[in-house]
Amino acid sequence: MYPPKSNNPSTQSGPLNPVAPVMNPVNVKKLLLSKWTAVKPVDKRKHFLVAKVIQPESPELVVQWVELEAVHSSLSRRIDWRELRDPALWRIGWV
């Protein structure tokens, strides 16, 4: 049914294999209202919600920025949405 799992570390991805880093799966079209946890708290804030996906002025350009809102304080900050793909900075959901 499924291919057998390999015990060979060179074929596995993840934290044990630095050759193939695991990135958070992010679809820019599904970012709005998604929940994120900062690995290292930002100004004592850890849980965030994507409050706004900032659309570029020209429709031909791709989305670059999102606005994150801290859940407890409602303070917001703008970041490049690609930063959310880095598991050293962000975790998907509220952990």
Secondary structure, DSSP 8 states (H G I E B T S, - for coil): --------GGG--BTTBTTS-------GGG-TT-EEEEEEEETTEEEEEEEEEE--SSTTS---EEEEEETTT--EEEEEGGGGG-TTTEEES--
